[in-house]
Amino acid sequence: MTVSDTSPANDRVVIFDTTLRDGEQSPGATMTHAEKLEIAELLDDMGVDIIEAGFPIASEGDFRAVSEIAQRSKDSVICGLARAQYADIDRCWEAVKHAKQPRIHTFIGTSPLHRAIPNLTQDEMAERIHDTVTHARNLCDNVQWSPMDATRTEWDYLARVVEIAIKAGATTINIPDTVGYTAPVESADLIRRLIAEVPGADEVIFATHCHNDLGMATANSLAAVAGGARQIECTINGLGERAGNTALEEVVMALKVRSDIMPWHTRVDTKKIMHISRRVATVSGFAVQFNKAIVGKNAFAHESGIHQDGMLKNAETFEIMRPEDVGLSATNLVMGKHSGRAALRDKLRQMGVEVGDNQLKDIFVRFKELADRKKEVYDDDILALVTATTEGAADRLQIVNLRVVCGTGGPAEAQLEMEIDGKEVSASAQGDGPVDASFKAVRELHPNAARLQLYQVNAVTEGTDAQATVSVRLEEDGMIATGQSADTDTVVASAKAYVNALNRLLVRRDKVGKDVKEISYKDVS
């Protein structure tokens, strides 16, 4: 691999995170306004260069989120997405213009399949690209342009429209593998050839945006960098449509660990990776698979006797990264029922979690309750408590008490007490099992037509007294909401997660009258 001499920054790779835009397009991954602001702040703090905060014209809610993120940003460039239409670009500029460093990202599909959607000839599309990129550049000095489905676009036409976009004022040219079709050798060759053959290519930054349909997103992104690209578009945990996007944690750690053959660096603080990974998993409702690279639960776990023996003698025998490098504590079990509030705050800081005094007080109460029930309290247990404490504030529906009776041959019966809009109510219901009975009891007290799309249980830690984290995804009238909760009792965690999702649906229902009708955009880059 060689570094392209034509690249504006030969040893630096810019990290462009699109978790809040492309990642949120995953069915069911929609985040609340507050969650978007929180994730944007975490991305900014960890050193992400560019945050694609959303699609401002998609809805009033998306516009507000992008606008507020732009106003609150500290170091990151804040980018909004816009189709090749004046109205989209104007709306995008209105959302990002108050950022310290704003960017407009405009795109159009250039492959034969995508040209057929707006029914444009090659010449008509070329003219639109020139006019819309020019319009964007007249508004903003920092303009990114993407030929959607670039990897399936004819070479001659791709080279032609890239040249047009550069001459019109684009400062970054992004080459999307929209459907995850390309392979690493093709990814590198395409970037290399564009830089070598397109006039003016040496004056812009080339970016790569890869999807993971064939499991090659990370490999394709790194190959593109070898070909001369100096911006990688990615998401936390690889979140995204279909099989997802390039995972930020994978490319960043690959460049860090294998700097001997990939001599490029990023400015991402890798010690903050684990915390943001867990937070994105929580707010999106998309749990991280156990064997996921870098951030999976088993990424630094060793069960084989040979592996354990090697680790005891020398950790480098079977680990190419230190857990601390991605934000994991070197030692896990240090907290118990005799630990004080100061120790808990210090532990949270070690894990990259800063909380206010009032939130610490709530977490500490839950921590003491958990410590009385669990013999051992792990880091993941504490993080689950943080999530549970953060989620429950000001909810209209709250569980007060739940008791479930299960028989060996008959149905389960749930006896539920809830507080709904400040009023305590109770009901009982029977079901095929304890979870089914609990959900029916909730519906008895709060009738709803929400359809259960996902029910998922994960053990936070090991043992029969482990906390279970339950994710529930509900759909009602086209609105999707995800709830999550943790408890040592799986049935209680399930009921709380279900109620959490219902609370989110209530919030979204209240906003329907205020928001502009959502526009459906699929595979936008």
ABEGO torsion letter per residue (X at the ends): XBBBAABABAABBBBBBAAAAAAAABBGABBBAAAAAAAAAAAAAAGBABBBAEBAAABAAAAAAAAAAAAABAABBBBBBBBBBAAAAAAAAAAAAABABBBBBBBBBABAAAAAAAGBBAAAAAAAAAAAAAAAAAABABBBBBBBGAAABBAAAAAAAAAAAAAAGBABBBBBBAAGABBAAAAAAAAAAAAAABBGAAABBBBBBBBAAAGAAAAAAAAAAAAGBABBBBBBGGBEBEAEBBBAAAAAAAAAAAAAABBBBBABBAAAAAAAAAAAAAAAGBBBBAABBGABAAAABBABAAAAAAAAABAAAABABBAAAAGBBABABABBAABBAAAAAAAAAAAGBBBBAAAAAAAAAAAAAAAAABABBBAAAAAAAAAAAAAABGBABBBABBBBBBBAABBBBBBBBBBBGGBBBBBBBBBABAAAAAAAAAAAABBBABBBABBBBBBABBEAABBBBBBBBBBBGGBBBBBBBBBABAAAAAAAAAAAAAAAAAAAAAAAAABBBBBBBBGAX
